[in-house]
Structures are given as structure tokens and as C-alpha cells.
Amino acid sequence: QRSGKLVAGLAHVGKTFGDKVVVDDYSTTILRGDRIGIIGPNGAGKTTLLKLILGEMQPDTGTTRLGTNVAVAYFDQMRAQLDENATLVDIISPGSEWVEIGGTRKHVMTYLGDFLFSPARAGSPVRSLSGGGRARLLLARLFARPANVLVLDEPTNDLDIETLELLEELLQEYSGTVLLVSHDRAFLNNVVTQTIAYEGNGHWRDYVGGYDEWVAQRPAPAAAPADTDKSPKAADEGAARAKAARPKPAKSSKMNAWDLRELEGLPDAIAALEAQQADLAGKLADGSLYRDAPAEVDRINGELAKLESELEEKFARWELLEARREGTL
């Protein structure tokens, strides 16, 4: 059953945990058929934002509204619900040879074939599947659920190219609403129509389009404050000297071996920083810490601020090197 036109609405929503502001005065409207990507470092509060949108958590300030006939399916929850001894048919359609997809009945063998499973594999147990096969089975189960809102948290982790392309195609054709948390730039570009991005200090902002559109639309970093002790003339002279001393840009910025090696290592470096963020954020989630060790809370928040700054630098460097490799810089 289709959801109502309005899936969810947030108006001036705020949410804090102790001294940590996770969401600050955020408003948005999600309509049926929207495919929304949520972008932000680990520990920023993406899961909290999802719970607020879906009415699973109440805000401290502001109001939330959930639309009518909203039925949600979670991809990450299904990962932990596979019975190793069950057959593929039992996982998809227990006790029946038919599944109903978008109002159309399909034989379970035909449906499994859509997910690249041969009829010979339909009676095999889950434990016999490879990692890619398990991922395809999870997708088959997800799209067979009577849901009109799909929530996918980092669905591309451990997916092979074949399964990733299948997932992209399924989401592009899906008539319901999609809420997608991912760091996969190409996947976001190919799937989502709108982006909700974390901008620091609990601030979230909506952008039209995918990852690249977000990069193009997001605000430029704030300029450093002017030195008020200098006279206007001295400031003009300083600017002129800086301009004269600035090196002229090279006509060509070809990718050298060192830059290529750095680019290849950036995803792992970013993942390591985000893992540190997640670990520190997990510590802050312990409410007793604010009561028993406020100094430790300050230290952790300081570390989180440093990590956030390092991540911004890494992402900026990544974008620069990507542009250089693609020949757009």
C-alpha cells in the first residue's frame, strides 16, 4: 500500500545528549517517492536523525509528523535476521510459492532469478552462499517486504560490483521512499534525488541532488577575520604584496605517482578517523559520564573537534585529487 503524499515532516527540531548537540533547529519535509541520502561523519548523529524522521525518537524541541500508511523496512536489521539453515525460498516466501511485488504476483523462482539466483540454488541453505550471494538474498528479501519506505544504512559495504549495480537499478525503479546513509560518492550520485548533509555543531541542511551537487552547493569556508589593528592603507598594501607573491597556477596539473598513491590511501585514512569518531561518540553516549567525569567529556569533545577538522581536510584533499585525476583541475 502506498504511503500518503507526506511521509514525514520536521519543524525546528532539536535533540541533545548531555552537552552534545546532535540536531539543532532542523526542519524538512519528506514526500512519497523521495530518495534521500544522509551524509555526515560517523558520530555526527545520522542514526538519531533517522529515528527522529521516522518517529522512533521524540525531539527535545520542535515537532515531528509522520504521514499516513507509512510502512518501514530496514536493510541493516535484515542482515542479522538470516537463518543459516533456511533455504533461499524459505527466506523470501515462507510457506508459499508466490510473492507479491508492487501489486503483481511472481513465482518465487522467477523472483529469485531477478536477483541472479538460478533455480538450482533456490533450495540451497543460506550458509552455502558467498558474501555477494548473501547480499543479493538480503536485497531480495528487502524488496519483497510490504513496505513503502526503505531505510538503508551503509548498504554498499562488502558488495561486489554485480550486486552494487543491481541495487542501484532496484532503487532507481522503486516507487516508494528511500532513506539512505552512505559514504559512497558514486552510489549517492546514481541513486538519490536529495541530500541531507551534516554541517557541524548539530546543523543539518537539505540540498537538491546527490553527492556532487552537495559539493557544488555547500557554503564556502568562512574567511578569516580581518586584522582590525591595521589601517586601511596597510591592509591594502598587505593584500597587494600577498597577490604579487602568490605563485601563478600551473597550466597543467597532471596526476603524478605520489598524488595517485595518496588518493588511493585516503579512503582508508578517512575510515580510520571515522572509526575514532564513532568510538568517542560511543563514550559520550554514556549519560553517567557527564555526571561522574565532566573533565573527560570536555577532553572527548576536544578530540572530536580535532577529528572533525582532520576529516574536513581529508575530504577536501580527496576532492582536489579526484578533480586532478579526472582532468577537471
N, C-alpha and C positions, 0 to 999 in steps of 0.2 A: 504494500500500500504506500502510495506517495505521501510524503510529509506535506504539511501546509506550506504556503509560499515562504513564510518566515520560519527559519529553522531555529535561530537563536538571536537574541539581542542583548547587548551590554550597554549600560548607560552610566558613565562616570564611576566605574568600578575600581575599588581599591582593595588590596589584600597584603597584609604584612605577617611575618612570622618573627616575633620578638622585635629586634631593631632592623631586621632586613625587610625592605620594601620590595615585594615581588611584582605587584601590579599597582600603578599609580594613575588614577583618573583616566581610565581607558574606556572608550566607547566604540562599539562596532555593531554592524548588522550583517548576519549571515543568511543568505537566501537559498532556497532549494536549487540545486544544480551547481552551486559554487564549488570550486576545487581550490582549497586554501592551503598554502604552505606556511608553516610556522618556523621562523629562522631565529636562532639565538644560541649562544654558547651553553654548554652543559652547566646546570646550576642557575641559569637565568630565570627559570620558572615556567618553562614550556608546558610541563605536565599540569602545573597549577592552573595555568591559563586555560588549558583544555577542559579541566574539571569545572572551572567557572562557566565556560561557554556551554557545557552540556548539563549544567545544573546539578552536578555531583558535589559541588562545594559552594558554600554561601560566601559572598564577599563581605568584607568589613564595612565598606561604604559603597554607595551606589546600588543599582538594581540590575537584576538579570531576568531574562524572559526566555522560556523555551517554547518553541512552536508546537503545533498540534501534530499528532501521529508520528512523532519522531521515534524511530527505532534504530538503535546504535549497535554496530558490530566493531569489535576491537581486534585488530590483527595481532598485536603483541600478546593479548590474552590467549589467543588460539595456539600460539607457539607452545604453551605449557599444557595444552589440553589434548595432545595426541596420544592415543592408546597405542603403545608399541606393538601389541599383539593383534589389533584390529586390522581388517583388510581395508583397502582403499575404498571399496564400495560401501563398507560399513561406516567409514568416516564421513563420506559425502551424503549418503542417503540410507541411514539405518532402517532396515525393515521394508524397504521399497525399491523398486527398480526405476523409479521416475523421480526427477527433480523439477521444480517449477522455477524458471528463471525469467523474470520480467513479464510474468503472466503467460509464459509459454512452457508447456511440458516438454522435457527432454529425457530420453533414456539415459540412465546413469553412465552407460558405456560411452555413449556419444559425448556426454558432458566431460567425462574424464579424457576423452580424445582431444577435446578443445584445449586441455592443459598438458598435451604431449604425452599422455599415458596410453600405451597400446592395450587392447582388450586382454592380452595375456597377463598384463601386470595388474589388472583390476582386482584379482583375487589374492594378490600378494600382501603380506603383512607390512605394516608401516616400518618395522625395524629393518626391512630389506632395502629401503630407499637410501639413495645418496643424499647429500646435503641439498643439492639442487632439486632432487625429486621431492624431498620434504617441503621445500619452499613452494613448489608448484601445487602440492597437495593442500597446503595451508591456504593458498590463494583460491583454489577450487572450493574449499570449504567456506572461505570468507564470502565469496560471491554467490554461494548457494544459500546463505542465511537470509531470512526475511527481514532485511534491514534496508533503510533508506539513507543512513549516514554511516560512512566508513571512517574509522579512525586508525591511521597507520603511523606507528612510531618507529622511525628508522627502518622502514621495510626493506631497503636495499642492502642492508648488511648481509654479507655472505651469499648474495645472489649471483649466479652465473649470468653471462650476457644473454643467453636464450631466455631465461626466466625474467630478467630485468626488462627485456623488450616486450615480453608477454604482459607483464604488469603494467607497463606504460600504455599498451594498447587497451587493456581492460579498463583502466582508469579514464582514458580519453573517451571511451564509449559509454561509461557508466552514467546513468541518468540521475542518480541521487547526488548527495552532497559528500564531499571528501575533505577531511581534516588531516593534513599530512605534516609530520615532523621529520625533517631530513636535513643533512648537510651536503647531499649530493647535488651539486650545482646543475649538471646536465639533466638529471631526473626532474628537478623542480622546474626547469625551463620547459621541459616537454609536457608536463602534466598540469601544473597549477595555473589558475586564472587570476589569483590574488595572493598577496603575501602579507603576513603579519610579522613584523621584524622587531626584535628587541634592540632598544637604543640606549640602554644603561639606566641605572637608578630606578628600575621599575617602570620605565616608559616603553610602551609598545605603540607601533604606528602601522597603519594599513597602506599598502602600495598595490597598484594595478600591475598584473603580470607576474612573471617568475623571478628567478634569482638575478638575472642580468638586468631586468627592468628595475629591481630594487637597487642594485649597484648604481644605475644611472640616475635614479630619482632621489636617493637618500641625501640628506643635507651634508654639505662640505664641513670638515672640521672647523671649529671656531678659530678665528685668527687670534694670535697672541695680543694681549692688551698693549696699547701704546705707552711709551715711557713719558709720563706727564711732566717729568722734570726738564725735558729738553724743550728748547724754544722751537717754534715752527720752522725757523730757518735751519737750525741744527738738524731737525728731523728730516727736512728736505735734502740737506747735504748728505746725511747718512743714507737715505734711500738712493740717492744718485750714485754714491760710492758702491753700495751693495749691487746696484744694477750693473755698473761698469765691471765689477769684479766677478759677476755671475758668469760662469762658463757658457759658451754658446752650445745649444744642444747638437749632438752629433746628427749627421744626416741619416745615418743608418744605425740601428740598434739590434744587430743580429744576435741570435742566441749563441752564447759560447758554451763550452763543455761545463764550466763551473756553474753557470746560471742554470743549465739543464739539470745538473746534479742537485742543486739547491731546490729547484722546483719539484723534483721527484721526492725529495725528503720532507717537503713542507706538510703534506697530509699527515704523516706520522708525528711530526713535531706538534701540529695543531691538536691531534688526537691526544697526545701526552699531556698537553696543557689543559685540555678539556677534562681529562681524567682527574687531574689535580683539582680542578674546579669542582667536579662532582663530589670528590672526597671531602673537600672543605665544606661544600654546601650540605652534605650529609651530616657533618658535625653540627652545623648551625641549626639543623632541623630538630636537634635535641633541646627541648624547651628548658630543661634543668640547667643547661649551660649558661643561660642568661642570668639565672639566679645565683648559681654557685661559683661561676668563674667569668665575671664580666670582662676582665682583662683579656682572657682568652678569646672572647667574642671579638674584641677590638683587634686583636692580632690576626684572627682569621679574616675579618673584613678587610684588613690591610693587605693580606696576601691575595685575597680575591680581587682587589682593585689592581694589584700588580699584574696578576694573571690576565685580567681583562685588557689591560694596556698591551701586554705582550701579544695577546691574541689579535687585537686590532692591527698591530704591526705585521704579524704573520699573514693575516688575510690581505692586508694592503700589498705586501710583498708578493703574495701569490697572484693577485690580480695583475700586478705590474709584469711579472714574469710570464703569465699566461698571455697577456696582450703582446709581449715581445715575441713569444713563440709563434703566435698567430699572425704576426706581421702587421698588427694594427698600431704599433708604437714605434 
